[in-house]
Amino acid sequence: MTSENYFLPPEWSPQSGVMLTWPHSETIWAETLTDVDPIFAQIALHITERAKLIITHYDDAHKKHIESYLRDANVNLAQVAFYQAPSNDVWVRDHGPITVKQGEANVLLDFTFNGWGDKYPAEFDNEITRSLYAQSAFADANIKTIDMVLEGGGIEVDGKGTLLTTRSCLLAKTRNPHLTQEAIEKKLQTLFGIKRVLWLDHGYLAGDDTDGHIDTLARFVDEKTICYIQCDDETDEHYAALQAMEAELKTFTNFEGEPYRLIPLPWPKARYADYDGRRLPASYANFLILNDAILAPIYDDEADEKSLHTLKSCFPQHKIIPIPSVPIIQWYGSIHCMTMQLPRGVV
């Protein structure tokens, strides 16, 4: 396996499908299903208008429950494939496969998922990719199990040889304590076909339990552009860290050696969890890129419209679709965290 053989396509590359792991009553979502099921169904509708949808469900009763919501949302069920597997949570961005290209072939990289450094149970989630593969969910894609803890939300690629991440996440001792930064960089170069890693030292979100996933902080929107969250409230606890992150981003250059075009996303007001009062990690950066649309989280906030307008400037050829996400962030993730795109040919 060499860096010449493997290539991780950026999210805006053509997609054949998207994955969802639907919440169920045996998870922490049990008491909030009436709030989140309609949102999952809304997301399913927008996905199936553009690609296939793979849904992981808990059992037959759960499948029937999901189908009723999909029908109510006018989802074309011919676009949906159901696969049964137990799950701990919904965050398929982190427990699903990261798909790389090997020439024209697709290879599912199945990394270890340990609940963001053993913070939460993850034994079921860690088996989902292999379970779905055994059920022939991924056409003729190959699968490789990788002896390394890595979550999809922890990495961003520009398609031109650069990977963007945070030291707080990828170098967390609860993930790969035996690997140095140099060793991790070499593995990323081999597995994803990248040439370099840009490491952020600053930036965080209160309530985030991933140790600083990049997909809540800064995102590539094309090979020369990064959009990122910007805090303009000097009284907010995030102000200094996000100002420092912005300064770091300004020092980064693209594959041509030029500074990236940087587009700031607005800052929503603080929101707190219904469950325990914790501040929630509401981030406008946690959007999903689809074939011709962007699923954009909104938080019933005065900054929502500015965020949607900003994303339209980033993706002028895409339809910007707002998704109400307050019920989703009650458990500390948003739209990008709960989805995983699959490149052309996987479904």
VOTOR-317879 format. One record per residue (C-alpha): residue number from 1; chain; z, x, y. Coordinates in steps of 0.25 Angstrom, whole numbers. Example, Ala and Ser with C-alpha at 12.3 -4.5 7.8 and 13.67 -1.06 7.14 Angstrom:
! VOTOR-317879
   resi   chain      pz      px      py
      1       A      31      49     -18
      2       A      29      55      -4
***
This chain:
! VOTOR-317879
   resi   chain      pz      px      py
      1       A       0       0       0
      2       A      -5       7      13
      3       A      -6       2      27
      4       A     -21       2      26
      5       A     -20      -9      15
      6       A     -11     -19      22
      7       A     -12     -26      35
      8       A      -2     -37      41
      9       A     -11     -46      49
     10       A      -5     -51      62
     11       A      -1     -66      63
     12       A     -13     -70      71
     13       A     -22     -66      59
     14       A     -29     -77      51
     15       A     -19     -85      43
     16       A     -20     -93      30
     17       A      -7     -99      30
     18       A       8    -100      35
     19       A      21    -100      27
     20       A      33    -109      29
     21       A      46    -109      21
     22       A      51    -123      24
     23       A      66    -126      26
     24       A      74    -134      16
     25       A      87    -139      14
     26       A      93    -127       6
     27       A      92    -118      19
     28       A      99    -118      32
     29       A      88    -127      37
     30       A      94    -139      29
     31       A     100    -146      41
     32       A      88    -144      51
     33       A      77    -148      42
     34       A      74    -161      49
     35       A      72    -152      62
     36       A      64    -141      56
     37       A      55    -148      45
     38       A      46    -155      56
     39       A      45    -141      63
     40       A      40    -135      50
     41       A      31    -146      48
     42       A      25    -144      62
     43       A      23    -129      59
     44       A      16    -133      46
     45       A       7    -142      53
     46       A       2    -131      63
     47       A       1    -121      51
     48       A      -7    -130      42
     49       A     -17    -133      53
     50       A     -21    -119      53
     51       A     -17    -113      39
     52       A     -11    -116      26
     53       A       4    -117      25
     54       A      13    -112      14
     55       A      27    -119      13
     56       A      38    -114       5
     57       A      47    -126       1
     58       A      60    -127      -7
     59       A      57    -137     -18
     60       A      49    -150     -21
     61       A      58    -159     -12
     62       A      56    -149      -1
     63       A      41    -149      -2
     64       A      41    -164      -1
     65       A      50    -163      11
     66       A      40    -153      18
     67       A      28    -161      14
     68       A      34    -174      21
     69       A      36    -166      34
     70       A      22    -160      33
     71       A      16    -173      31
     72       A      23    -179      43
     73       A      18    -167      52
     74       A       3    -170      47
     75       A       2    -156      40
     76       A     -10    -155      30
     77       A      -3    -153      17
     78       A     -16    -147      11
     79       A     -13    -135      20
     80       A       1    -133      14
     81       A       6    -126       2
     82       A      20    -128      -3
     83       A      27    -117     -12
     84       A      41    -119     -17
     85       A      52    -108     -15
     86       A      66    -108     -11
     87       A      69    -102       3
     88       A      81     -98      11
     89       A      75    -101      25
     90       A      62    -103      32
     91       A      58     -90      38
     92       A      45     -87      30
     93       A      41     -77      41
     94       A      52     -68      35
     95       A      52     -72      20
     96       A      37     -74      18
     97       A      26     -64      15
     98       A      20     -55      25
     99       A       5     -55      22
    100       A      -3     -42      24
    101       A     -18     -40      22
    102       A     -23     -30      11
    103       A     -38     -30      15
    104       A     -42     -45      13
    105       A     -30     -47       3
    106       A     -17     -53       8
    107       A      -4     -47       3
    108       A      10     -54       4
    109       A      21     -44       8
    110       A      34     -50       2
    111       A      45     -42       9
    112       A      60     -44       6
    113       A      66     -55      15
    114       A      81     -53      15
    115       A      85     -64      26
    116       A      84     -55      38
    117       A      93     -44      33
    118       A     101     -52      23
    119       A     106     -62      34
    120       A     102     -74      26
    121       A      99     -78      11
    122       A      84     -75       8
    123       A      83     -74      -7
    124       A      74     -86      -8
    125       A      65     -82       5
    126       A      63     -68      -1
    127       A      56     -74     -13
    128       A      47     -84      -6
    129       A      35     -76      -4
    130       A      35     -72     -19
    131       A      38     -86     -23
    132       A      26     -91     -15
    133       A      17     -80     -20
    134       A      20     -84     -35
    135       A      16     -98     -31
    136       A       3     -93     -26
    137       A       5     -97     -12
    138       A      -3     -85      -6
    139       A     -17     -86     -12
    140       A     -21     -72     -18
    141       A     -12     -64      -8
    142       A      -4     -52     -15
    143       A      11     -50     -13
    144       A      19     -38     -12
    145       A      34     -38     -12
    146       A      39     -28      -2
    147       A      52     -21      -3
    148       A      56     -22      11
    149       A      63     -33      20
    150       A      54     -38      31
    151       A      52     -51      37
    152       A      39     -56      44
    153       A      46     -60      57
    154       A      50     -45      58
    155       A      36     -40      60
    156       A      24     -42      70
    157       A      10     -35      68
    158       A      -2     -35      78
    159       A     -12     -32      67
    160       A     -16     -19      73
    161       A      -6     -10      66
    162       A       7     -14      74
    163       A      20     -20      69
    164       A      30     -25      78
    165       A      45     -27      74
    166       A      59     -25      78
    167       A      69     -14      73
    168       A      80     -23      72
    169       A      73     -31      61
    170       A      65     -21      53
    171       A      75     -10      53
    172       A      87     -19      50
    173       A      96     -13      40
    174       A      97     -26      33
    175       A      82     -26      29
    176       A      77     -13      25
    177       A      89      -3      27
    178       A      82       8      18
    179       A      70       8      27
    180       A      69      16      40
    181       A      60      12      52
    182       A      50      22      47
    183       A      50      17      33
    184       A      49       2      38
    185       A      37       6      47
    186       A      30      13      35
    187       A      32       0      26
    188       A      27      -9      38
    189       A      14       0      40
    190       A      11       0      25
    191       A      14     -15      23
    192       A       7     -20      35
    193       A      -3     -10      38
    194       A       3      -7      52
    195       A       2       6      60
    196       A      15       5      68
    197       A      28      -3      71
    198       A      33      -7      84
    199       A      48      -8      84
    200       A      56     -17      94
    201       A      70     -12      96
    202       A      74     -24     106
    203       A      73     -39     105
    204       A      81     -49      98
    205       A      84     -64      97
    206       A      98     -70      96
    207       A      99     -78      83
    208       A      88     -70      76
    209       A      93     -66      63
    210       A      81     -57      59
    211       A      85     -45      66
    212       A      74     -46      76
    213       A      61     -52      70
    214       A      50     -48      79
    215       A      43     -62      78
    216       A      54     -67      87
    217       A      53     -56      97
    218       A      38     -51      99
    219       A      25     -55      92
    220       A      11     -50      92
    221       A       1     -60      97
    222       A     -11     -51      95
    223       A     -13     -36      93
    224       A     -10     -33     107
    225       A       0     -43     112
    226       A      15     -46     109
    227       A      22     -58     114
    228       A      37     -57     114
    229       A      50     -64     118
    230       A      55     -61     132
    231       A      68     -65     137
    232       A      69     -67     153
    233       A      83     -72     153
    234       A      92     -60     157
    235       A     104     -68     153
    236       A      99     -70     139
    237       A     105     -61     128
    238       A      91     -57     124
    239       A      86     -52     137
    240       A      89     -37     136
    241       A      84     -36     122
    242       A      71     -43     124
    243       A      68     -36     137
    244       A      70     -23     129
    245       A      60     -29     119
    246       A      50     -32     129
    247       A      51     -18     135
    248       A      49     -12     120
    249       A      36     -21     118
    250       A      30     -16     131
    251       A      31      -2     125
    252       A      23      -6     113
    253       A       8      -4     112
    254       A      -3     -10     103
    255       A     -12      -4      94
    256       A     -21       1     105
    257       A      -9       8     112
    258       A      -8      -2     123
    259       A       4     -11     127
    260       A       5     -24     120
    261       A       2     -36     128
    262       A      16     -42     129
    263       A      18     -57     131
    264       A      32     -63     133
    265       A      37     -76     127
    266       A      47     -84     134
    267       A      62     -85     131
    268       A      68     -98     126
    269       A      82    -102     130
    270       A      93     -99     120
    271       A      95    -109     109
    272       A     106    -109      99
    273       A     107    -113      84
    274       A     112    -127      81
    275       A     118    -121      68
    276       A     127    -110      74
    277       A     124    -109      89
    278       A     117     -95      87
    279       A     106     -92      97
    280       A      93     -95      91
    281       A      81     -85      91
    282       A      71     -94      99
    283       A      59     -85     101
    284       A      45     -89     105
    285       A      39     -77      98
    286       A      41     -83      85
    287       A      28     -90      85
    288       A      18     -91      73
    289       A       3     -87      74
    290       A      -6     -97      66
    291       A     -21     -96      65
    292       A     -24    -103      78
    293       A     -10    -107      83
    294       A       4    -102      87
    295       A      16    -110      82
    296       A      26    -107      94
    297       A      41    -110      93
    298       A      46    -118     105
    299       A      61    -120     107
    300       A      62    -132     116
    301       A      63    -122     128
    302       A      57    -122     141
    303       A      51    -108     137
    304       A      43    -115     126
    305       A      31    -118     135
    306       A      30    -104     140
    307       A      31     -99     126
    308       A      19    -107     121
    309       A      11    -103     134
    310       A      14     -89     131
    311       A      10     -90     116
    312       A      -3     -97     121
    313       A      -6     -84     129
    314       A      -4     -76     117
    315       A     -13     -84     108
    316       A     -23     -91     117
    317       A     -32     -95     105
    318       A     -20    -101      97
    319       A     -14    -115      98
    320       A       1    -114     102
    321       A       9    -124      94
    322       A      24    -126      99
    323       A      34    -127      87
    324       A      48    -133      90
    325       A      57    -122      85
    326       A      71    -125      89
    327       A      75    -130      75
    328       A      68    -118      68
    329       A      76    -108      76
    330       A      89    -114      72
    331       A      88    -105      61
    332       A      83     -93      69
    333       A      68     -92      67
    334       A      56     -99      73
    335       A      41    -102      70
    336       A      36     -88      66
    337       A      49     -86      57
    338       A      46     -98      49
    339       A      31     -95      46
    340       A      23     -85      39
    341       A       8     -84      41
    342       A      -1     -80      30
    343       A     -14     -72      33
    344       A     -28     -77      29
    345       A     -30     -78      14
    346       A     -15     -79      10
    347       A     -15     -94       8
***
